[in-house]
Amino acid sequence: KNEVEQSPQNLTAQEGEFITINCSYSVGISALHWLQQHPGGGIVSLFMLSSGKKKHGRLIATINIQEKHSSLHITASHPRDSAVYICAVGEGAQKLVFGQGTRLTINP
Amino acid sequence: DTAVSQTPKYLVTQMGNDKSIKCEQNLGHDTMYWYKQDSKKFLKIMFSYNNKELIINETVPNRFSPKSPDKAHLNLHINSLELGDSAVYFCASSRFGQASSYEQYFGPGTRLTVT
């Protein structure tokens, strides 16, 4: 079993829908990262958080340290949000351990 | 200006060859990384360097040898390439300290295909 599990693995929704992607982890962490991998392959860091909640535009990330769980929400989803979203946890000082990714497709 | 750059973007080569992938960052970061993304899009760390010194070596075959001539560059040399080495390799950088607590900046990736 992977130390970082994401759900769902694939998600298809209509434009405008509210999206939730979940991440559960089994190790002690220093921080949790949400990354976005574009269809072209590039990876961009969306959020890094160790407690509470962060918001950037239509994206919201939350983390519950006690439950070892994080969620990434997208409000008013748009086709340009279609990408693979990857959760990664910081284990120790240097190492990131990655989830398997969630492939999101937003249809117009 | 590209923050983290990698060359080449695509690399097609035959089994048994030796090849290198170069990475440069202009962000002034102290720490650089190499990640491998397999065909199922799963990312895994290979190496981490801080200020030219190896910090993490994640059970990577010794055919893979990272080299950091200065803290802005981290190159990856691969000897005797095998079919299983086919993957996308990403370079990344971050500030040091509790580096997993700092945002990482990724290069565009190098797609390596071994035939």
Backbone of each chain as ProteinMPNN parsed JSONL, in Angstrom:
{"seq_chain_A": "KNEVEQSPQNLTAQEGEFITINCSYSVGISALHWLQQHPGGGIVSLFMLSSGKKKHGRLIATINIQEKHSSLHITASHPRDSAVYICAVGEGAQKLVFGQGTRLTINP", "coords_chain_A": {"N_chain_A": [[0.866, -1.188, 0.0], [0.563, 2.195, -0.888], [2.24, 4.977, 0.635], [0.943, 7.351, 0.361], [-2.231, 8.017, -0.579], [-4.539, 8.746, -3.101], [-7.816, 9.868, -3.967], [-10.619, 10.478, -6.105], [-9.129, 8.235, -8.582], [-9.597, 8.89, -11.183], [-11.571, 11.501, -12.518], [-14.378, 12.877, -13.923], [-16.162, 15.695, -14.891], [-18.725, 18.201, -15.32], [-18.448, 21.476, -16.701], [-18.351, 24.091, -14.362], [-19.028, 22.651, -12.133], [-18.476, 21.766, -8.66], [-15.462, 20.593, -7.417], [-13.843, 17.95, -5.722], [-10.905, 16.571, -4.528], [-9.268, 13.992, -2.875], [-6.767, 13.215, -0.385], [-4.964, 10.918, 1.43], [-2.654, 10.011, 3.969], [-0.036, 8.04, 5.426], [2.195, 8.463, 6.914], [4.307, 10.336, 9.213], [4.453, 13.819, 8.712], [6.088, 16.767, 7.396], [5.068, 18.714, 5.811], [2.437, 19.196, 3.395], [1.959, 18.892, -0.06], [0.278, 20.152, -2.903], [0.185, 19.488, -6.302], [0.039, 20.36, -9.779], [-0.208, 18.765, -12.836], [0.106, 19.545, -16.089], [-1.609, 18.76, -19.201], [0.383, 18.88, -21.132], [2.581, 18.063, -19.733], [4.143, 19.571, -17.91], [4.895, 20.427, -14.493], [3.413, 22.05, -11.784], [3.574, 23.743, -8.716], [0.88, 24.005, -6.545], [-0.112, 24.372, -3.906], [1.303, 24.496, -0.621], [1.017, 23.156, 2.512], [0.77, 22.953, 6.058], [-1.033, 23.023, 8.014], [-4.53, 23.698, 8.629], [-6.035, 25.722, 6.181], [-5.786, 26.811, 2.794], [-6.208, 29.254, 0.223], [-6.429, 29.965, -3.212], [-7.441, 31.867, -5.654], [-9.807, 30.084, -7.432], [-9.203, 27.756, -6.212], [-8.961, 25.689, -3.354], [-7.3, 24.42, -0.569], [-7.229, 22.054, 2.018], [-6.188, 20.726, 5.194], [-6.121, 18.1, 7.553], [-4.419, 17.349, 10.19], [-4.569, 15.545, 12.312], [-6.262, 13.555, 11.349], [-4.81, 12.797, 9.182], [-5.265, 13.677, 6.511], [-6.043, 15.347, 3.491], [-7.689, 17.725, 1.401], [-8.36, 18.868, -1.899], [-10.052, 21.431, -3.371], [-11.969, 22.608, -6.108], [-13.643, 25.347, -7.196], [-16.399, 26.324, -9.285], [-15.602, 24.926, -11.709], [-13.587, 24.675, -14.696], [-12.921, 23.927, -18.161], [-10.165, 24.387, -18.557], [-9.076, 23.596, -16.183], [-8.598, 20.969, -16.408], [-6.414, 18.392, -15.8], [-3.719, 16.52, -14.268], [-3.784, 16.027, -10.854], [-1.662, 16.077, -8.151], [-0.859, 14.817, -5.021], [1.534, 15.314, -2.505], [3.657, 14.374, 0.16], [5.775, 15.77, 2.622], [8.37, 14.059, 3.884], [10.444, 13.806, 6.435], [13.444, 15.804, 6.18], [14.026, 16.376, 3.54], [12.673, 14.838, 1.674], [10.111, 14.15, -0.661], [7.123, 12.32, -0.865], [5.012, 10.851, -3.175], [1.552, 10.812, -4.164], [-0.52, 8.809, -6.338], [-1.752, 10.374, -8.152], [-4.552, 12.227, -9.51], [-6.589, 12.147, -12.213], [-8.184, 14.704, -13.734], [-10.928, 15.662, -15.639], [-12.624, 18.182, -17.187], [-15.546, 18.802, -18.722], [-16.902, 20.882, -21.313]], "CA_chain_A": [[0.0, 0.0, 0.0], [1.342, 3.405, -0.98], [2.141, 5.814, 1.824], [0.054, 8.461, 0.019], [-3.312, 7.512, -1.426], [-5.452, 9.764, -3.584], [-9.078, 9.407, -4.543], [-10.606, 9.308, -6.977], [-8.005, 8.204, -9.522], [-10.094, 9.602, -12.359], [-12.772, 12.272, -12.232], [-14.905, 13.643, -15.051], [-17.248, 16.555, -14.431], [-19.155, 19.249, -16.24], [-18.011, 22.83, -16.386], [-19.124, 24.76, -13.325], [-19.201, 21.813, -10.948], [-17.542, 21.84, -7.529], [-14.611, 19.405, -7.487], [-13.06, 17.603, -4.534], [-9.924, 15.486, -4.653], [-8.837, 13.65, -1.521], [-5.432, 12.657, -0.198], [-4.711, 10.368, 2.758], [-1.269, 9.595, 4.081], [0.153, 7.166, 6.586], [3.463, 8.765, 7.564], [4.409, 11.668, 9.797], [4.888, 14.712, 7.651], [6.441, 18.143, 7.719], [4.171, 19.552, 5.022], [1.757, 18.505, 2.299], [1.985, 19.685, -1.281], [-0.586, 19.821, -4.041], [0.819, 19.836, -7.566], [-0.785, 20.194, -10.968], [0.56, 18.407, -14.024], [-0.658, 19.898, -17.268], [-1.584, 17.75, -20.263], [1.665, 18.929, -21.824], [3.592, 17.394, -18.931], [4.774, 20.411, -16.908], [4.392, 20.306, -13.116], [3.382, 23.335, -11.087], [3.166, 23.656, -7.322], [-0.317, 24.786, -6.268], [-0.174, 24.701, -2.489], [2.048, 23.765, 0.379], [0.392, 23.505, 3.777], [1.041, 22.065, 7.193], [-2.21, 23.069, 8.884], [-5.606, 24.588, 8.233], [-6.645, 25.894, 4.869], [-5.247, 27.878, 1.95], [-7.07, 29.535, -0.928], [-5.817, 30.739, -4.278], [-8.422, 31.939, -6.721], [-10.89, 29.114, -7.291], [-8.667, 26.557, -5.58], [-8.881, 25.684, -1.892], [-6.692, 23.202, -0.025], [-7.373, 21.912, 3.467], [-5.482, 19.589, 5.756], [-6.442, 17.707, 8.92], [-3.222, 16.62, 10.601], [-4.952, 14.425, 13.189], [-6.831, 12.492, 10.522], [-3.867, 12.54, 8.091], [-6.089, 13.787, 5.322], [-6.111, 16.657, 2.863], [-8.573, 17.825, 0.244], [-8.206, 19.975, -2.84], [-11.343, 21.764, -3.943], [-12.005, 23.578, -7.204], [-14.987, 25.894, -7.366], [-16.722, 26.797, -10.639], [-14.582, 24.284, -12.547], [-13.495, 25.109, -16.087], [-12.118, 22.964, -18.934], [-8.712, 24.588, -18.402], [-8.638, 22.924, -14.953], [-8.296, 19.569, -16.738], [-5.005, 18.117, -15.533], [-3.513, 15.53, -13.204], [-3.49, 16.683, -9.589], [-0.815, 15.165, -7.395], [-0.605, 15.119, -3.616], [2.848, 14.828, -2.073], [3.904, 14.721, 1.556], [7.171, 15.94, 2.977], [8.763, 13.072, 4.887], [11.819, 14.157, 6.758], [13.858, 17.155, 5.813], [14.237, 16.622, 2.127], [12.047, 13.886, 0.751], [8.694, 14.163, -0.961], [6.532, 11.057, -1.295], [3.914, 11.274, -4.018], [0.41, 9.973, -4.486], [-0.539, 8.32, -7.72], [-2.357, 11.385, -9.008], [-5.97, 12.178, -9.891], [-6.781, 12.745, -13.547], [-9.43, 15.468, -13.761], [-11.39, 16.13, -16.952], [-13.805, 19.043, -17.103], [-16.169, 18.937, -20.047], [-17.641, 22.149, -21.471]], "C_chain_A": [[0.9, 1.235, 0.0], [1.165, 4.238, 0.279], [1.186, 6.982, 1.612], [-0.98, 7.935, -0.97], [-4.238, 8.659, -1.817], [-6.731, 9.117, -4.081], [-9.881, 10.612, -5.017], [-9.358, 9.308, -7.864], [-8.347, 8.948, -10.8], [-11.398, 10.295, -12.004], [-13.141, 13.064, -13.467], [-16.111, 14.425, -14.564], [-17.605, 17.561, -15.515], [-18.648, 20.596, -15.756], [-18.94, 23.447, -15.352], [-19.295, 23.944, -12.058], [-18.135, 22.074, -9.904], [-16.789, 20.517, -7.45], [-13.905, 19.196, -6.158], [-12.167, 16.415, -4.846], [-9.347, 15.253, -3.258], [-7.458, 13.01, -1.495], [-5.312, 12.174, 1.244], [-3.289, 9.849, 2.808], [-1.079, 8.848, 5.387], [1.435, 7.45, 7.345], [3.387, 10.119, 8.249], [4.996, 12.618, 8.778], [5.288, 16.07, 8.205], [5.535, 19.116, 6.97], [3.531, 18.698, 3.944], [1.687, 19.451, 1.11], [0.904, 19.201, -2.24], [0.079, 20.363, -5.305], [-0.166, 19.616, -8.693], [0.131, 19.849, -12.135], [-0.328, 18.614, -15.237], [-0.628, 18.772, -18.282], [-0.273, 17.741, -21.044], [2.816, 18.364, -21.017], [4.222, 18.23, -17.828], [4.101, 20.295, -15.548], [4.515, 21.651, -12.424], [2.923, 23.095, -9.656], [1.961, 24.564, -7.106], [-0.336, 25.292, -4.831], [0.864, 23.892, -1.724], [1.45, 24.154, 1.72], [0.727, 22.479, 4.838], [-0.093, 22.098, 8.203], [-3.273, 23.923, 8.227], [-5.98, 24.551, 6.769], [-5.917, 27.002, 4.124], [-6.138, 28.026, 0.732], [-6.282, 30.343, -1.936], [-6.778, 30.732, -5.451], [-9.563, 30.973, -6.469], [-10.441, 27.826, -6.6], [-8.558, 26.74, -4.075], [-8.257, 24.356, -1.465], [-6.855, 23.212, 1.482], [-6.574, 20.706, 3.925], [-5.943, 19.371, 7.191], [-5.309, 16.796, 9.383], [-3.589, 15.389, 11.443], [-5.476, 13.243, 12.38], [-5.922, 12.113, 9.361], [-4.599, 12.563, 6.747], [-6.067, 15.224, 4.815], [-7.084, 16.593, 1.695], [-8.192, 19.026, -0.591], [-9.571, 20.195, -3.478], [-11.151, 22.763, -5.082], [-13.446, 24.047, -7.339], [-15.151, 26.377, -8.808], [-15.72, 26.247, -11.65], [-14.731, 24.683, -14.015], [-12.663, 24.087, -16.857], [-10.609, 23.157, -18.781], [-8.181, 24.006, -17.093], [-8.294, 21.455, -15.211], [-6.791, 19.33, -16.652], [-4.929, 16.925, -14.585], [-3.099, 16.293, -11.956], [-2.809, 15.67, -8.675], [-0.632, 15.689, -5.981], [0.768, 14.566, -3.258], [3.059, 15.257, -0.629], [5.395, 14.815, 1.802], [7.493, 15.026, 4.133], [10.219, 13.336, 5.235], [12.166, 15.494, 6.148], [13.82, 17.402, 4.321], [13.286, 15.879, 1.205], [10.567, 14.135, 0.585], [8.27, 12.771, -1.413], [5.217, 11.392, -1.977], [2.763, 10.276, -4.028], [0.413, 9.635, -5.958], [-1.186, 9.303, -8.685], [-3.83, 11.136, -9.258], [-6.109, 12.884, -11.228], [-8.149, 13.381, -13.596], [-9.72, 15.924, -15.187], [-12.658, 16.928, -16.749], [-14.34, 19.247, -18.515], [-16.963, 20.229, -20.142], [-19.15, 21.899, -21.551]], "O_chain_A": [[1.859, 1.325, 0.766], [0.109, 4.224, 0.911], [0.673, 7.545, 2.579], [-0.639, 7.468, -2.057], [-4.666, 9.443, -0.969], [-6.735, 7.978, -4.55], [-9.827, 11.668, -4.388], [-8.616, 10.29, -7.886], [-7.481, 9.564, -11.422], [-12.228, 9.746, -11.28], [-12.332, 13.824, -13.999], [-16.985, 13.872, -13.896], [-16.876, 17.74, -16.491], [-18.449, 20.817, -14.561], [-20.162, 23.337, -15.453], [-19.668, 24.486, -11.017], [-17.038, 22.539, -10.214], [-17.4, 19.448, -7.418], [-13.426, 20.149, -5.542], [-12.619, 15.392, -5.36], [-8.985, 16.197, -2.555], [-7.039, 12.354, -2.448], [-5.537, 12.945, 2.178], [-2.774, 9.316, 1.825], [-1.857, 9.0, 6.328], [1.742, 6.76, 8.317], [2.533, 10.947, 7.928], [5.932, 12.266, 8.06], [4.897, 16.469, 9.302], [5.27, 20.218, 7.451], [4.018, 17.615, 3.619], [1.397, 20.639, 1.249], [0.652, 18.003, -2.368], [0.479, 21.526, -5.371], [-1.083, 18.801, -8.589], [1.116, 20.54, -12.394], [-1.359, 17.963, -15.4], [0.262, 17.922, -18.245], [0.133, 16.7, -21.561], [3.916, 18.196, -21.545], [4.788, 17.668, -16.89], [2.89, 20.091, -15.459], [5.558, 22.304, -12.465], [1.99, 22.328, -9.417], [2.004, 25.749, -7.438], [-0.546, 26.477, -4.574], [1.246, 22.787, -2.11], [1.376, 25.339, 2.046], [0.939, 21.3, 4.552], [-0.119, 21.3, 9.139], [-2.976, 24.764, 7.379], [-6.21, 23.488, 6.193], [-5.486, 27.993, 4.714], [-6.744, 27.062, 0.265], [-5.563, 31.278, -1.583], [-6.918, 29.73, -6.154], [-10.214, 31.026, -5.425], [-11.241, 26.905, -6.429], [-8.129, 27.783, -3.582], [-8.649, 23.295, -1.95], [-6.65, 24.231, 2.141], [-6.314, 19.784, 3.152], [-6.133, 20.323, 7.948], [-5.25, 15.623, 9.016], [-2.986, 14.326, 11.296], [-5.179, 12.087, 12.68], [-6.241, 11.183, 8.62], [-4.554, 11.61, 5.969], [-6.072, 16.179, 5.59], [-7.276, 15.543, 1.082], [-7.763, 20.058, -0.076], [-10.166, 19.279, -4.046], [-10.29, 23.641, -5.025], [-14.353, 23.248, -7.567], [-14.189, 26.78, -9.461], [-15.066, 27.009, -12.362], [-15.822, 24.98, -14.5], [-11.789, 23.444, -16.276], [-9.854, 22.189, -18.866], [-6.967, 23.926, -16.904], [-7.761, 20.777, -14.332], [-6.003, 19.979, -17.339], [-5.953, 16.393, -14.156], [-2.176, 17.107, -11.993], [-3.307, 14.565, -8.457], [-0.294, 16.855, -5.773], [1.119, 13.461, -3.671], [2.689, 16.364, -0.24], [6.179, 14.037, 1.258], [6.962, 15.186, 5.232], [11.114, 13.113, 4.42], [11.299, 16.221, 5.662], [13.602, 18.532, 3.886], [13.119, 16.274, 0.051], [9.845, 14.31, 1.566], [8.942, 12.126, -2.218], [4.399, 12.131, -1.429], [2.963, 9.066, -3.917], [1.248, 10.118, -6.723], [-1.171, 9.089, -9.897], [-4.301, 10.0, -9.225], [-5.788, 14.066, -11.36], [-9.165, 12.69, -13.512], [-8.86, 16.499, -15.853], [-13.645, 16.426, -16.21], [-13.66, 19.796, -19.382], [-17.62, 20.634, -19.183], [-19.926, 22.845, -21.684]]}, "seq_chain_B": "DTAVSQTPKYLVTQMGNDKSIKCEQNLGHDTMYWYKQDSKKFLKIMFSYNNKELIINETVPNRFSPKSPDKAHLNLHINSLELGDSAVYFCASSRFGQASSYEQYFGPGTRLTVT", "coords_chain_B": {"N_chain_B": [[12.139, 34.52, -18.297], [13.28, 31.237, -17.846], [12.762, 29.32, -14.969], [13.569, 26.77, -13.976], [15.377, 24.77, -15.985], [15.701, 22.15, -18.372], [17.679, 19.995, -20.387], [18.145, 17.43, -22.801], [14.752, 17.907, -24.094], [13.524, 15.739, -25.213], [14.713, 12.422, -25.562], [15.933, 9.857, -27.338], [17.243, 6.686, -27.468], [19.464, 3.851, -27.805], [19.519, 0.646, -26.182], [22.109, 0.065, -23.821], [23.613, 2.284, -24.39], [25.226, 5.346, -23.191], [24.009, 8.232, -21.596], [23.336, 11.738, -20.94], [21.474, 14.066, -18.945], [20.781, 17.442, -18.585], [20.417, 19.975, -16.068], [19.407, 23.148, -14.954], [19.009, 25.816, -12.658], [17.782, 29.095, -12.044], [16.997, 30.339, -9.767], [18.283, 30.796, -7.465], [18.249, 28.842, -5.56], [19.186, 26.432, -3.009], [18.915, 23.703, -3.05], [18.546, 20.851, -5.081], [16.827, 18.462, -7.147], [16.287, 15.183, -8.557], [13.684, 13.529, -10.172], [11.82, 10.616, -11.087], [9.336, 9.795, -13.388], [7.117, 7.307, -13.993], [5.515, 5.141, -16.443], [2.946, 5.044, -15.555], [2.521, 7.477, -14.561], [3.526, 7.908, -12.055], [5.353, 9.578, -9.653], [8.658, 9.579, -8.382], [11.215, 10.164, -6.034], [14.652, 10.424, -6.907], [17.267, 11.49, -6.437], [18.673, 13.935, -4.204], [20.276, 17.003, -3.885], [22.147, 19.241, -1.915], [23.594, 22.291, -2.124], [25.691, 21.31, -3.754], [26.198, 18.901, -2.491], [25.429, 15.471, -1.959], [22.331, 14.533, -0.68], [20.096, 12.858, -0.602], [19.765, 9.56, -1.77], [17.95, 7.475, -3.397], [17.841, 4.386, -3.421], [18.676, 3.96, -6.083], [19.787, 2.455, -9.101], [23.333, 2.026, -9.532], [24.084, 2.768, -12.036], [23.092, 5.183, -12.541], [24.26, 8.375, -12.187], [24.412, 11.281, -10.485], [25.584, 14.627, -10.957], [26.847, 17.568, -9.615], [28.049, 20.43, -10.523], [27.962, 23.023, -9.555], [25.849, 24.961, -7.342], [23.714, 25.688, -8.87], [23.35, 23.903, -10.861], [22.448, 20.586, -11.738], [23.224, 17.649, -12.993], [22.345, 14.62, -14.714], [23.678, 11.55, -15.261], [23.528, 8.624, -17.139], [24.489, 5.356, -17.344], [24.923, 2.534, -19.55], [22.231, 2.093, -20.622], [18.938, 0.811, -20.037], [15.902, -0.899, -21.049], [13.95, -0.492, -19.113], [14.559, 1.975, -18.124], [13.235, 3.842, -19.504], [11.268, 6.656, -19.262], [9.858, 9.671, -17.84], [11.948, 12.201, -16.79], [12.27, 14.445, -14.193], [13.665, 17.461, -13.144], [14.057, 19.435, -10.206], [13.916, 22.261, -7.942], [14.506, 23.815, -4.752], [14.353, 25.916, -1.811], [16.672, 25.444, 0.889], [16.826, 23.929, 4.138], [14.206, 22.839, 6.047], [13.506, 21.248, 3.678], [11.428, 19.847, 2.469], [9.396, 21.322, 3.282], [9.364, 23.515, 1.791], [8.306, 25.155, -1.188], [8.533, 23.449, -4.254], [10.105, 23.836, -7.381], [9.617, 22.858, -10.621], [11.341, 21.496, -13.454], [10.746, 21.252, -17.055], [10.778, 18.601, -17.736], [12.258, 15.601, -19.076], [11.788, 13.416, -21.603], [12.699, 10.208, -21.795], [13.404, 7.644, -23.978], [14.147, 4.359, -24.38], [15.309, 2.127, -26.709]], "CA_chain_B": [[13.276, 33.655, -17.944], [12.886, 29.939, -17.335], [13.287, 29.163, -13.632], [14.283, 25.498, -13.967], [15.426, 24.292, -17.368], [16.301, 20.826, -18.602], [17.962, 19.631, -21.778], [17.151, 17.749, -23.843], [13.361, 17.645, -23.74], [13.279, 14.36, -25.658], [15.947, 11.682, -25.757], [15.678, 8.494, -27.816], [18.551, 6.056, -27.575], [19.418, 2.393, -27.789], [20.018, -0.053, -24.989], [23.554, -0.047, -23.679], [24.273, 3.584, -24.543], [25.356, 6.253, -22.044], [23.448, 9.538, -21.928], [23.245, 12.707, -19.85], [20.425, 15.077, -18.941], [21.29, 18.595, -17.844], [19.415, 20.779, -15.37], [19.913, 24.411, -14.416], [17.992, 26.688, -12.065], [18.232, 30.475, -11.849], [16.193, 30.855, -8.657], [19.131, 30.994, -6.295], [17.963, 27.799, -4.577], [20.321, 25.628, -2.567], [18.646, 22.279, -3.144], [18.03, 20.381, -6.367], [16.317, 17.088, -7.088], [15.879, 14.44, -9.744], [12.546, 12.638, -9.994], [11.469, 9.776, -12.233], [7.908, 9.541, -13.526], [6.981, 6.108, -14.814], [4.456, 5.153, -17.46], [1.665, 5.245, -14.87], [2.558, 8.864, -14.08], [3.889, 7.929, -10.641], [6.605, 10.288, -9.423], [9.451, 9.066, -7.268], [12.494, 10.862, -5.934], [15.865, 9.652, -7.145], [18.384, 12.125, -5.75], [18.561, 15.305, -3.749], [21.557, 17.623, -3.618], [22.138, 20.553, -1.312], [24.851, 23.006, -2.276], [26.612, 20.383, -4.412], [26.419, 17.673, -1.734], [24.341, 14.504, -2.044], [21.561, 14.404, 0.551], [19.237, 11.684, -0.73], [19.985, 8.638, -2.882], [16.854, 6.547, -3.108], [18.002, 3.028, -3.993], [18.738, 4.049, -7.54], [20.938, 1.686, -9.595], [24.524, 2.878, -9.642], [24.245, 3.227, -13.42], [22.671, 6.577, -12.525], [25.195, 9.161, -11.388], [24.191, 12.717, -10.538], [26.773, 15.456, -10.77], [26.479, 18.955, -9.364], [29.263, 21.258, -10.594], [27.708, 24.168, -8.673], [24.51, 24.758, -6.761], [22.692, 26.01, -9.859], [23.3, 22.835, -11.861], [22.467, 19.179, -11.312], [23.113, 16.831, -14.198], [22.106, 13.194, -14.469], [24.329, 10.711, -16.255], [23.039, 7.253, -17.059], [25.317, 4.403, -18.084], [24.363, 1.232, -19.95], [20.781, 2.263, -20.548], [18.083, -0.382, -20.143], [14.531, -0.588, -21.472], [13.204, -0.03, -17.945], [14.901, 3.36, -17.804], [12.329, 4.717, -20.24], [10.423, 7.382, -18.306], [10.09, 11.12, -17.879], [12.793, 12.614, -15.674], [12.063, 15.839, -13.833], [14.549, 18.145, -12.222], [13.345, 20.438, -9.421], [14.762, 22.943, -6.964], [13.807, 24.475, -3.648], [15.222, 26.427, -0.773], [17.09, 24.425, 1.847], [16.237, 23.962, 5.466], [13.261, 21.737, 6.023], [13.231, 21.492, 2.267], [10.117, 19.349, 2.069], [8.426, 22.335, 3.671], [9.455, 24.616, 0.857], [7.745, 24.901, -2.498], [9.487, 22.973, -5.241], [9.911, 24.328, -8.735], [9.967, 21.748, -11.505], [11.692, 21.7, -14.842], [9.727, 20.779, -17.996], [10.853, 17.157, -17.918], [12.958, 14.993, -20.22], [11.212, 12.104, -21.909], [13.736, 9.281, -22.251], [12.912, 6.403, -24.57], [15.243, 3.429, -24.681], [14.817, 1.113, -27.659]], "C_chain_B": [[12.769, 32.345, -17.353], [13.543, 29.705, -15.994], [14.141, 27.889, -13.521], [14.231, 24.957, -15.399], [16.134, 22.954, -17.439], [16.57, 20.668, -20.088], [18.534, 18.221, -21.821], [15.731, 17.516, -23.331], [12.963, 16.216, -24.111], [14.625, 13.7, -25.922], [15.572, 10.254, -26.135], [17.033, 7.856, -28.066], [18.399, 4.549, -27.49], [19.942, 1.839, -26.477], [21.526, -0.115, -24.998], [24.289, 1.264, -23.824], [24.365, 4.32, -23.209], [24.818, 7.615, -22.463], [23.408, 10.432, -20.692], [22.067, 13.64, -20.06], [20.93, 16.223, -18.07], [20.139, 19.381, -17.215], [20.081, 22.021, -14.797], [18.769, 25.188, -13.807], [18.595, 28.061, -11.805], [17.463, 31.155, -10.728], [17.021, 31.126, -7.412], [18.882, 29.961, -5.204], [19.221, 27.007, -4.235], [20.153, 24.147, -2.869], [18.04, 21.936, -4.502], [17.74, 18.889, -6.291], [16.21, 16.497, -8.5], [14.752, 13.494, -9.351], [12.354, 11.824, -11.263], [9.961, 9.578, -12.228], [7.708, 8.384, -14.492], [5.776, 6.214, -15.741], [3.068, 5.332, -16.841], [1.606, 6.617, -14.218], [2.922, 8.964, -12.608], [5.27, 8.546, -10.491], [7.342, 9.689, -8.237], [10.792, 9.795, -7.235], [13.642, 9.898, -6.217], [16.999, 10.202, -6.292], [17.984, 13.516, -5.259], [19.971, 15.805, -3.427], [21.319, 18.955, -2.921], [23.52, 21.162, -1.451], [25.974, 22.08, -2.741], [26.853, 19.092, -3.639], [25.187, 16.77, -1.791], [23.661, 14.357, -0.694], [20.73, 13.131, 0.524], [19.662, 10.885, -1.951], [19.02, 7.486, -2.649], [17.003, 5.237, -3.877], [17.93, 3.044, -5.511], [19.93, 3.218, -8.006], [22.151, 2.57, -9.798], [24.898, 3.189, -11.082], [23.848, 4.707, -13.524], [23.643, 7.354, -11.636], [24.889, 10.642, -11.561], [25.498, 13.45, -10.346], [26.342, 16.908, -10.647], [27.74, 19.815, -9.391], [29.17, 22.524, -9.757], [26.258, 24.099, -8.249], [23.385, 25.11, -7.723], [22.486, 24.906, -10.892], [23.291, 21.462, -11.206], [22.192, 18.332, -12.544], [22.949, 15.372, -13.817], [22.734, 12.401, -15.602], [23.864, 9.279, -16.051], [23.891, 6.363, -17.949], [24.507, 3.173, -18.467], [22.838, 1.222, -19.87], [20.031, 0.97, -20.802], [16.68, 0.063, -20.535], [13.726, 0.021, -20.327], [13.54, 1.388, -17.519], [14.011, 4.337, -18.548], [11.323, 5.328, -19.269], [10.58, 8.864, -18.61], [10.857, 11.485, -16.622], [12.614, 14.106, -15.449], [13.148, 16.29, -12.871], [13.698, 19.164, -11.449], [14.327, 21.123, -8.483], [13.892, 23.555, -5.881], [14.843, 25.129, -2.74], [15.615, 25.277, 0.14], [16.468, 24.695, 3.194], [15.409, 22.722, 5.575], [12.696, 21.729, 4.609], [11.895, 20.92, 1.823], [9.025, 20.31, 2.496], [8.52, 23.569, 2.8], [8.891, 24.197, -0.489], [8.838, 24.441, -3.443], [9.089, 23.479, -6.628], [10.457, 23.274, -9.691], [10.401, 22.229, -12.88], [10.627, 21.078, -15.738], [9.739, 19.273, -18.226], [11.636, 16.764, -19.153], [12.365, 13.612, -20.429], [12.285, 11.235, -22.528], [13.087, 8.008, -22.765], [14.104, 5.548, -24.95], [14.694, 2.317, -25.559], [15.783, -0.072, -27.765]], "O_chain_B": [[11.924, 32.35, -16.458], [14.757, 29.867, -15.869], [15.274, 27.924, -13.042], [13.152, 24.72, -15.944], [17.047, 22.671, -16.663], [15.805, 21.136, -20.932], [19.332, 17.856, -20.958], [15.547, 16.98, -22.238], [12.175, 15.574, -23.418], [15.553, 14.327, -26.434], [14.964, 9.533, -25.344], [17.869, 8.407, -28.782], [17.334, 4.037, -27.146], [20.708, 2.489, -25.764], [22.149, -0.321, -26.04], [25.452, 1.37, -23.435], [23.689, 3.977, -22.238], [25.129, 8.102, -23.55], [23.442, 9.955, -19.557], [21.703, 13.966, -21.19], [21.437, 16.01, -16.969], [19.037, 19.442, -17.76], [21.173, 21.956, -14.232], [17.673, 25.222, -14.367], [19.752, 28.184, -11.403], [17.292, 32.374, -10.723], [16.504, 31.633, -6.416], [19.258, 30.173, -4.052], [20.166, 26.913, -5.018], [21.138, 23.412, -2.937], [17.152, 22.627, -5.002], [18.322, 18.16, -5.488], [16.063, 17.216, -9.489], [14.834, 12.767, -8.361], [12.677, 12.272, -12.363], [9.374, 9.237, -11.201], [8.08, 8.467, -15.662], [5.11, 7.247, -15.807], [2.126, 5.728, -17.528], [0.721, 6.879, -13.403], [2.661, 9.986, -11.974], [6.234, 8.102, -11.115], [6.739, 9.337, -7.223], [11.421, 10.014, -8.27], [13.614, 8.731, -5.827], [17.617, 9.469, -5.52], [17.098, 14.17, -5.81], [20.754, 15.111, -2.778], [20.412, 19.704, -3.282], [24.503, 20.611, -0.954], [27.069, 22.08, -2.179], [27.641, 18.258, -4.085], [24.054, 17.239, -1.687], [24.314, 14.093, 0.315], [20.667, 12.406, 1.517], [19.89, 11.441, -3.026], [19.256, 6.627, -1.799], [16.333, 5.033, -4.89], [17.221, 2.251, -6.131], [20.986, 3.264, -7.376], [22.022, 3.73, -10.189], [25.931, 3.813, -11.327], [24.223, 5.392, -14.476], [23.822, 7.02, -10.465], [25.078, 11.199, -12.642], [26.404, 12.97, -9.666], [25.573, 17.415, -11.464], [28.433, 19.916, -8.379], [30.188, 23.043, -9.3], [25.509, 23.259, -8.747], [22.218, 24.857, -7.423], [21.559, 24.968, -11.7], [24.024, 21.205, -10.251], [21.077, 18.305, -13.065], [23.36, 14.945, -12.739], [22.365, 12.565, -16.765], [23.815, 8.785, -14.924], [24.0, 6.589, -19.154], [23.535, 2.818, -17.8], [22.245, 0.431, -19.136], [20.41, 0.153, -21.641], [16.312, 1.227, -20.381], [12.924, 0.932, -20.535], [12.877, 1.946, -16.644], [14.027, 5.534, -18.259], [10.62, 4.618, -18.551], [11.325, 9.26, -19.506], [10.459, 11.12, -15.516], [12.777, 14.919, -16.359], [13.496, 15.593, -11.918], [12.726, 19.694, -11.988], [15.433, 20.631, -8.257], [12.697, 23.781, -6.074], [16.046, 24.918, -2.888], [14.949, 24.241, 0.154], [15.661, 25.612, 3.343], [15.875, 21.638, 5.223], [11.562, 22.147, 4.373], [11.282, 21.447, 0.895], [7.863, 20.144, 2.123], [7.832, 24.56, 3.043], [8.986, 23.034, -0.881], [9.944, 24.983, -3.433], [7.913, 23.537, -6.985], [11.609, 22.853, -9.582], [9.9, 23.227, -13.4], [9.699, 20.441, -15.239], [8.82, 18.729, -18.838], [11.675, 17.493, -20.144], [12.428, 12.751, -19.551], [12.732, 11.486, -23.647], [12.306, 7.371, -22.057], [14.958, 5.957, -25.737], [13.729, 1.645, -25.194], [15.526, -1.013, -28.516]]}, "name": "protein", "num_of_chains": 2, "seq": "KNEVEQSPQNLTAQEGEFITINCSYSVGISALHWLQQHPGGGIVSLFMLSSGKKKHGRLIATINIQEKHSSLHITASHPRDSAVYICAVGEGAQKLVFGQGTRLTINPDTAVSQTPKYLVTQMGNDKSIKCEQNLGHDTMYWYKQDSKKFLKIMFSYNNKELIINETVPNRFSPKSPDKAHLNLHINSLELGDSAVYFCASSRFGQASSYEQYFGPGTRLTVT"}
